[in-house]
Amino acid sequence: MSFDASARLFVLSAGVLATAFLMALLYLRFATSIAASGYDLHDLEARRDELVRQNELLQLQIDRLEAPSRIESEAQRLGLVKASRTLFLTAGPSVTLR
Amino acid sequence: MFPDTLPSTRIKFLFAGFFVLSIVLSARLAYWQVLRRGDLLSQARAQVVQAETLAARRGAIYDQNGRLLATTVQLQSVYAIPQQIPDHATAAAALAPLLGDTAERIRSRFDSGAEWVFLKRRVPEAVSAKVKALAIPGIGLEPEPKRMYPADLAAASALGFVNDDGVGQSGVEASYDEALRGIPGELVVERDPAQRALAVGLRQTTPAVDGADLVLTLDLAMQSAAERELARVVKSEKAAGGTIVILDPDTGAIRALASMPGFDPNDVAHADPESFRDRAVSWTYEPGSTMKAITIAAALNEHAVEPSTTYDDKGYAVIGGRILNNAQGRSYGRLDISGILEKSANAGAVFVAQRLGAEKLSRYLHDFGFGQATGVDIAAEAGGTVRPVAEWYPVDLGTAAFGQGLTVTPLQLAAAYAAIANGGTLYKPYLVQEVHARDGSVRRTEPQPVRRVLTPETAAIVREMLTSVVDRGIAQNARLNSYSVAGKTGTAQIASADGSYVSNEYISSFASMLPARDPRFVVLVVIERPQSRLLGTLSAMSAFTGLAGDLMRYARVEPDRVR
């Protein structure tokens, strides 16, 4: 085998090995990145669930505050009284036409 | 060299030994790696793969206007892993005031030998935040679903409640448990030792199907007003209990269903079990004089009497050899049919029943829905008792005419009055208006007419007579300034276990429809064992007037009478 042929074989072999090494590095980097993203995803899901939970609790608090019995007792506490009578108006034709 | 130092036979034996050993090892390796590969793989996966149940979210319950009545939220439960807690005494002392427990009891749970133990389940958010801030190793928080009722005590008996496992125990929660509960799912996932899901691992999900939402016919504003008035009169009368039912007579839709004693569905652990019984649906009583309207309606419908028919009231009636007296033995002289209702004359009701006859009265009691469950969509409905006419003694015709010797539920009586109010058709009462499934489908409950009981003409005559009862008769305390009211009072005795009546204890009631000319609502008030005894109907009417004004204003019903 001539020197040139041996050198080419060496360079080719080295190139193949280097490429395989780089590919392996890239694969590891990619796999590590996915795994890390998985942990980020887990944290984000947990955060989302907690925010949803907090939102539901706040909505519940709103519903509690809107309960008629609570509003009525609060109105009484403020000294408000019920209207003694309700005035019903009969709308005339000119009004109903609008 | 070798031949000089080692005999060739020994080398051969050594070589053969290594050869056999390598064959054995190879066979063993093949056994585990090929034949038992599946077992090893499953054991390895079992350490990282976890299957967990995805809980279905229980459906919410709303009133007819979309106000939330029941929902499920995630609250934090405090748990401990005692082996990881560095100092049991210090941790117990720090947690005790937050969890409302003693340090000794908390420490005894740490020292119980359990690997994992709940300290307190579903604590308020403020408490869980403080526990988290303590950052005690071995103390953690785990979210758990908790059924919450934002209107607190409102409609508690109609809604019911769920147990710790989320299963409905009474009311709508029980009768619609299957629809509300949904279907749990499953998540199979690979996790690392820190219990985090691996992004590149196995992940198979069978999603949970959340429970359906319910929209009730109840109106929270009407319900709250009914409960307010009921609580007021029960308190002032020191009564054992009571109920108020509000029905839409044209559909049978239940607008309010108040029951006392009540309970807080958010804290059923501390409730009296008797309070779980819905007085409107699961409780029966002898209705007393409110039944006179039913007897007279039946007789008018059969033309056994006419509105102009009169009789001479002597204060008592003789039937089957027994004397049945008017209340307090009063005699009213000549009365027409409307007068019987206005005076609430027992003897008059007996006179009408005798004209009608036992067979027909029994049939009308059945047609009005007494003696059988209405089929309302609430758990644990009672049916009441109306004995078959074949078992009646002659006197039973007379007692049944004014509501004794038979039992009804308040809901049955309200439904019967609704039939008079709407022109003669008995409707099946219902509480759930819509079921919203998660797939977007909506099942609506259509009003269900059960049967026509009265002609529209008879129903109108009875309404007119009941209006006279309020305008000129025994129920004048139920008059409203701007609206006509048709109604009838009832004071019933209470049967004891031995069949006799309890001395000096009564159930007072007022059954009504308003506005009388074109009824929008049927309202029934029942007070159990009021302190004022025979005058308990005054309190029942007081609850009615307190409620009716709000009801008309809220429903924007135009006054039908000039002030």
Interface residues (C-beta under 8 A of the other chain):
Chain A: A31 I34 A35 S37 G38 Y39 L41 H42 D49 R53 E56 L57 Q59 L60 D63 R64 E66 A67 P68 S69 E72 K82 A83 R85 T86 F88
Chain B: R67 L68 T71 V73 Q74 E125 P143 M148 P150 A151 D152 L153 A154 R196 A197 L198 A199 V200 L220 A221 S224 A225 E227 R228 N481 S482 G549 D550 R553 E558 P559 R563
